Amino acid sequence: MLTRACGHQQEFQHYAVDKYRAQRQAKFEKTRCAACVAKLAEEQQRLAAALPKKGEVLKSLPAGARVSLTYLADDSWTGTLSAGGIEVEFAGGAGAGPQSVVVSLARLWLAASGNADQNS
């Protein structure tokens, strides 16, 4: 029995002759068990369903919204969006393309503008 990354103990299959045992065991211990992976996927789907869809969030931006994107040396994108007196910034992670940064900026702006309206 070995402990997975999620903290649960699970049986690790052992072979009499296995020259890759050390690598398999290291990978096994760095990953989560199937139940925790399913729970995480379900939670991510629930959170994604709560977010406005890409088309809706882009249509919610007012006319005159300005987006500035910057391509960085580490192959990532960052950007800012300003509209309606509100400016938001987003630093995209690895693998985030320019379109995903624009959508993330729009979602951040929508959340900020909703909060600004509630505080008024």
Residue, then its C-alpha position, 0 to 999 in steps of 0.5 A: m500500500l502506497t500513499r497517493a498525492c491526495g493522501h489516500q492509500q492504495e495498492f501498488q501493483h508489484y511485479a517480480v521483474d520490473k526494471y521500471r518500478a521506481q519510475r512507476q512508483a514515483k508517478f503513482e505517488k504523485t497522482r491522485c486516486a480515481a475517486c479524487v480525480a472524479k471528485l475534482a472533475e465534477e467540481q471543475q464542471r460545476l464551476a465551469a457551468a457557473l461561469p458565463k459562456k465565452g460568447e455571452v461574456l464577450k457580448s457583455l462588454p460595452a462599446g469602446a472596450r480596450v484590450s491590450l495583449t502582451y506575448l512574453a518570452d516564456d511563451s505565455w500571454t498577459g493582458t489588460l482590459s479597460a471599459g466603463g472606467i474599470e480596468v482588469e489585468f490577467a497574467g495567462g499561465a502556461g499554454a494560455g493562448p491570446q483568445s483564452v486571455v481575452v475571455s478571462l479578461a472579459r470574465l474578470w471585468l464582468a465580475a468587477s463591474g458587477n461588484a462595482d454596481q453593487n457597491s454604488 
